[in-house]
Amino acid sequence: MKVMELRFRGYKAYKGEPAEYQRLQLAPLTLVFGKNNSGKSAIVRLPRLLLGGLECKDGRVLPMEVRGLSYGSGFLDIVHGGDFFGRPEFHIHAEHHGEVLDFDVTLFSPGALSADEPPRIWSYEMRAPEKTLINKPRTSDPATESWAGLLPPEERWDKWRKRAGAVLDAMVYLGPTREPISSAYANEPFSSLDFRGAATPQLLRLDGILADKAGSWYAENMDGWRLSLKKDSDSFSLRVHRSRTLSTNLAHGGEGLQQVLPVVVHQLWRQQTDSGSFLDVVEQPELHLHAAAQAPLADLFIETALQGRGQVLVETNSQPILLRTQRRVAEGRLRPDQIAIYFVEMTESGSQLRPVTVLSNGDVNWWPPGVFEEDFNEAAAIRRAQRDRTTDATHS
């Protein structure tokens, strides 16, 4: 199953007026930019939340924890402003081998004010695969009491529940802070790339080809530091080296070298593994990296997107990632329809998710003023200071 589009209002930082939905269309590669605390993370975490609602069968309608990722202690934590009377609305459009799932749902908090009270369905309109309409039921209306999640309770909808569950099972979600590298690891089985990427070293130990690719990527993009594994009989360690004499345990290396490891390994693993359709999320891949090392991450994401098997959703504040992506479009390596870019703007009435169109020449149709202008402003300030000092020296 592939999630094609989500629309929403009244969710987290996104208020939305009565006639206005926020709209997120997912491309093979989707980049979400925005200033700190603007609501970027809420955007990239939304697909997982709604997939949890599609999969759900235990009466929660919209679970507040999905595969270990918490969305709060209760329903009101995802309602704009925590308003007890708020009714967030969601639109989901998904496809699976030609079949379409397309519906709108409005949720509300029933009964007494309680953080533990699960939401209920206020209204519901399904357009595909069949027509279903529930319009503003009473709190005690039995029409929605039997609903287990965001889909009708009948067994014929179980195939869509299973499809949503399969997407969640296959999803790799790397959070904004990855697990620090340890000095040594015991030889243990690999389970999955979890939220902090803690199992990444075990995956490298078990996959020599992947380890070689990661080592080469480091050597090319991390100032010549090549990544390798040092194996003992019952343990191993990760090392980086530039020569036979210049070598260190990765655990003692810079934060950037450590934090980027799960991101790099994740993308290289996706590119060599035919795992079917997927929807992966990466938050702040550029964490602790200098600018020269950030642009190559864009190439990793682009290479995954070009394979056409799945979708990668990235939350970032990296100008080099944006510029490298624009460059690849201008070069013809990446088509404009293979990339979706959004910028989250903060307004007095709540955050706004605004699309940024990349033209075929690599230009963007708009960009918010003052964002990524810091380098230009600093350079201009340096020139002014230089002129002022030269003038002062001339007159003295």
Secondary structure, 3 states (H helix, E strand, C coil): CEEEEEEEECECCECCCCCCCEEEECCCEEEEEECCCCCHHHHHHHHHHHHHHHHCCCCCCCCCEECCEECCCCHHHHEHHHCCCCCCEEEEEEEECCEEEEEEEEEECCCCCCCCCCCEEEEEEEEECCCEEECCCCCCCHHHHCCCCCCCCCHHHHHHHHHHHHHHHHCCEECCCCCCCCCCEECCCCCCCCCCCCCHHHHHHHCHHHHHHHHHHHHHHCCCCEEEEEECCCEEEEEEECCCCCEEEHHHCCHHHHHCHHHHHHHHHHHHCCCCCCEEEEECCCCCCCHHHHHHHHHHHHHHHHCCCCEEEEECCCHHHHHHHHHHHHCCCCCHHHEEEEEEEEECCEEEEEEECECCCCCECCCCCCCCCHHHHHHHHHHHHHHHHHHHHHHC
